[in-house]
Structures are given as structure tokens and as C-alpha cells.
Amino acid sequence: MRHYLVLCFFCLQMIQSVYAQPVLNHPVWVERFYKAWGDRFFWMGSDVNATELRAALIEVLQVSDREGVLQKPYHLEHLVELPSTKASTDSMTLDRLFTDAALSALMDHRRGFNRKNPMEFDAVSSVTRKKEEEWAVNALLGAGDAVSLIRLFGSLEPIMPTYRILRQRYAAQANPDTLRILKETMNLFRWIDHFRFDRFIVIDRSTAELFLYEHDTVRMQMRVVLGKEETPTPTFAAWAESAILYPYWYVPASIFYKECIGQIIRNRRWLDWNRMEVVDGAGGVIDPLSVNWPSYRKGGFPYTLRQRTGCDNSLGIFKIDIQTPFSVYLHDTNNRGVFVRKHRYLSHGCIRLENPIGLAQALLGDRLDVARLRACLTDQKPDRVFFSSPLPVFLLDEL
């Protein structure tokens, strides 16, 4: 008897597994969709419109998966098979499966899917994160026929020329490794595109290049220098609100102890040669002769080294502050010869610009005194200029 019960229990589990429904990707979103829809069928009606609507979604899923747009073909095998046997299936459960697949595909088209190597800092996604669920539900509610559904998915296609080229390469490619890289890159571009920013900067860490986009078109492209292997430039999505003309360079503590204090102890004139001054917490200049330098060789230095302004400043004549926890920024450089190198991973983490004045002109327009910058003046007071609106800056891998 005991063996019989065990066998029956095992058979019951087998039957349940066969008829078990797939797990929904966004159950909360699906519930809110049907609450707004009045708990009625959206896909499983028996009229021509419902049939065409189901067929349109299946086609979108098939084409999108084939072209590398989807993270996975959401419930596709069930959607293709189950409609023909809906008489023996819970129709509302199947309707919800269609809705979950549509919402999942919409989000992959709109923002890209979750990346395997997330950025180390992201302050930009919060702009839309809370609105994404509301957008997806409302967008699908407004696409109740096949034509509207296809038009909705088509409207999410990035129009950036770079993205279109990537799509063409993906369609013509057969190598699995290349397809994977192209798919990830297209995914990143969809994520950037879904913010619909009029202007933004993208820095490709894999090629050490910067792209300024305006209205989905590359307005400017330049080489950059990024962090070396021991001090790599982090990946991020952040905001830049202002630029500084003729900036000071405040030497970070890590660089001070590793590269500066030994030089100063050996020869106090190193400070003059490098146009460095010692400042306190209030910005007051301290006489370097009053400092007992050897006592701070291993730590505890109560002041900061500051390099005076000018073209020989390590930051050059132009700097863009970026709001990240990494203390990295975009800036000019006093060593312009490095941009001819193929390998440009040489900095302590900051991003050095090949064409800083060109970028300054593009971002500041008539508010920039180009002649003053080109004059390479010395000991100028730093001048902070705010952008007309916060500028998104993305530093990403494998673009």
C-alpha cells in the first residue's frame, strides 16, 4: 500500500509538471494591466482582431529574437502551440501569458535587457526607473490591434546611425562570439536611447574614444586617454552640470604620497618647477618652507598640493566635472603627444581629451571665449560655466 501511494504521488507530480504554466517575468505588471483592462480578455477573443493581434505579437517575438533584440524569446514556444488548443486550456491564464511576453519584449526593445557586466555607478537610470512599469502597461493598453502593436514596437527602434550599422552587421554575421558582442552592444545602445536625451556623451573604454551625440547623430568624435591597468577608469552613467575654464589641479592624496612627497623632500624646488602651491582647507596658500615635509612621508599631511592654472597644468585649460564617487573627470592635458599612440591607457583614472576646445565650443557655444582659452594664459582665476541643462555622460565597455 505504501509503495502504491508513493507511486501515485510521483505520477501526480509528473502530471502537474507537464501541465504547469510558465512563470511570469513581470507578475505585478501583468496584474496592474488587467486591473486597468477590467480583467477582460485582451488576446484570447474569438474575433479576427484578436487572432491578428496574437499573430502580430508572435511575429514580433520571432523577428526580434532572430535579430538579437530580445534577451530570450519570452514564452514563444507556448504562445505558438497553445492557441490552437485553447479549448482545453485556461484561456485567461494564456491571455496573461501573452501579456507578460508583450510587456517583457517591450522593455527589451525600449531599454535593453539586464547586462552581464553592470556599470560600477549609475545615477542616470533613476530618472526613468519608477516610470518604466507605468509606461509599459499604458503602451500595451493602447495597442489593442495588430497594426497598433507593430507600430508600437517599431517606434522603439533607435534611429542612431551607429545602431543601424550594428543591426546590419548582426544580420550578416554567423560567428557566435561576434554575435554575442554585437548583441550586447546593441543592447547598450537601446538602453542609452530609451532616455531620449537630446545631447549626451558616450566614452568607449574598449577603444579609448569619445562620442558627442546630438539628436541621435554623432556631432564629434575624438581619442581619449583612460586609466592604466593599476588605476582603471570605472564604468559609469552620470551627470555633468558644469565645466571649468583654467582649472586648478588638486593633487589627490594617493598621488601625493606615491609620487610627490619623495620628490619634495629631495628638492624643495620641485614645487616651483611644477608650479605647485600648498593650500589649507580654506584655500589659503601656505609657505612650503614652514612645512616639515619628512614628517609626512607616510601620512597625516594636513594640507593639499594645488597646481596653478595655465596650459602647463596637468588638467590643461578645460575640465568637465562629473558627479560620481570616483573623483574622475574629463579634462585637457599638458601632454598632447600621447594621443597618437594606439594604446592610450595611461592616466590615474581620469579621461584626457584630444580636442578639449572643440568639445568646449560644442557644449558652451557663444558663452565660450575661445580666444582666451587659446591664449594659454597663466595664473588665471578658474571660471566655472554651467551647461544649459545637465549633460549625461556614459562610460561603457565594448561599444
C-alpha positions, -999 to +999 in steps of 0.1 A: +000+000+000+028+023+009+046+017-024+013+024-042+008+058-025+044+067-033+039+058-070+006+078-072+023+108-056+051+106-082+026+103-111+007+133-098+039+154-097+047+143-133+012+153-145+015+187-127+049+193-143+035+186-177+006+210-174+024+236-153+022+271-167+054+291-174+065+315-147+056+351-155+085+376-158+065+406-145+035+393-125+029+426-108+029+445-141+005+419-155-019+423-126-019+460-130-025+457-167-057+436-161-068+458-133-068+487-158-083+465-185-111+453-163-100+417-161-112+410-196-095+391-224-070+411-244-057+384-267-079+354-265-111+367-281-125+347-310-129+376-334-105+384-363-089+413-344-078+390-315-064+364-339-044+391-358-032+406-325-019+372-313-002+366-347+014+401-346+029+395-312+043+361-322+058+376-353+074+404-333+089+379-308+102+357-336+118+385-356+131+403-325+147+372-311+163+364-345+177+399-348+193+399-313+169+424-297+155+401-270+172+386-240+152+355-247+121+345-267+096+351-240+071+322-238+073+319-275+071+281-277+039+282-256+023+310-275+028+293-308+014+260-296-013+268-271-037+290-291-047+260-312-056+240-281-071+268-261-104+249-256-086+227-231-065+255-216-073+282-191-079+310-215-073+338-190-040+321-179-030+320-216-041+356-221-019+367-192+010+347-208+006+367-239+006+399-219+037+390-199+055+382-232+044+415-247+055+436-216+089+417-214+095+423-251+085+459-249+111+466-222+138+448-241+131+469-271+128+501-251+157+499-226+177+468-234+179+438-211+200+434-180+237+435-188+261+408-176+286+434-165+267+462-149+282+497-146+301+505-114+280+536-109+247+546-124+230+579-115+210+582-147+186+552-146+168+567-116+154+593-140+131+567-156+132+536-134+099+545-115+081+553-147+090+522-167+063+500-154+037+527-159+049+533-194+049+496-204+014+489-191-001+521-207+017+515-240+003+480-243-032+491-233-031+515-262-021+488-287-053+467-290-050+458-326-022+443-348-013+475-366-010+495-334+011+467-318+036+465-347+037+504-348+044+505-310+074+481-313+087+499-344+087+533-326+112+519-300+139+513-326+169+536-321+174+559-351+211+564-343+232+555-375+256+536-353+228+513-341+215+507-376+250+496-387+252+472-358+218+457-368+231+452-403+263+435-390+243+413-367+221+401-396+251+393-418+272+376-390+274+339-383+303+337-357+287+330-323+313+351-304+309+381-327+271+378-325+273+378-287+294+410-287+271+427-313+240+417-293+255+432-261+265+464-279+230+469-295+216+463-260+237+491-246+226+515-274+189+507-268+194+514-231+210+548-238+184+556-265+154+550-242+163+581-222+156+602-253+183+627-244+189+655-269+226+656-261+249+632-243+285+619-243+295+582-247+330+571-239+341+536-252+365+521-227+374+493-251+387+517-278+395+548-257+373+571-278+347+597-270+315+605-290+293+635-285+258+628-297+232+655-306+198+645-317+209+609-323+238+619-345+275+619-337+285+655-337+320+650-325+344+621-321+379+621-305+405+600-289+409+600-252+434+587-226+419+565-199+432+549-167+461+525-168+458+489-157+465+496-120+442+526-119+415+518-145+388+543-153+355+530-139+324+525-159+295+548-151+264+567-162+265+601-145+257+638-149+279+667-157+264+701-148+294+725-155+328+730-169+358+749-155+380+771-177+416+773-164+411+748-136+434+742-107+446+707-102+443+695-066+467+666-063+448+635-048+463+621-016+471+588-033+493+606-059+508+629-033+522+601-012+532+579-041+547+604-065+552+638-049+563+639-013+595+620-020+604+645-048+597+674-024+619+660+003+648+655-021+644+690-036+621+717-024+624+734-058+603+706-073+572+726-061+583+757-082+593+736-112+558+721-113+540+753-103+527+737-072+515+756-041+504+743-007+469+753+004+449+747+036+413+736+040+400+772+034+421+776+002+447+798+019+482+795+005+508+781+030+546+789+028+561+755+018+592+763+039+571+762+070+561+726+064+581+698+080+579+676+049+598+645+061+573+641+090+545+635+065+563+609+043+539+581+055+507+601+061+490+628+080+497+657+056+472+684+067+473+704+035+467+699-002+490+704-032+474+726-059+489+732-093+484+768-106+464+774-137+477+775-173+485+753-203+512+735-183+486+725-157+480+687-157+443+694-164+452+719-191+427+747-197+394+729-196+377+705-172+343+689-170+332+679-135+313+646-134+291+637-104+305+603-094+321+589-063+353+581-082+369+616-084+373+613-122+365+639-148+371+649-184+399+673-190+425+688-212+462+678-207+497+693-209+509+662-226+493+662-261+517+637-277+500+607-261+470+608-284+490+595-314+495+562-295+474+532-302+474+521-266+461+551-246+456+537-211+480+559-192+461+581-166+453+577-129+416+572-139+406+605-154+396+610-191+420+632-210+406+649-241+422+650-276+402+681-286+391+699-254+385+733-270+363+717-297+342+700-271+340+732-250+327+750-281+301+723-288+288+724-252+290+761-244+285+778-277+287+816-277+293+816-239+329+804-245+357+829-251+377+807-274+405+833-279+410+834-241+415+797-240+438+796-269+460+823-254+473+799-228+473+825-200+489+817-167+476+821-131+441+828-142+412+825-117+392+794-125+359+802-142+330+777-137+304+778-165+272+758-162+256+739-191+222+749-202+210+716-189+227+686-171+247+666-195+245+627-193+279+611-196+282+573-202+315+554-199+309+519-211+327+488-223+325+471-257+307+496-279 
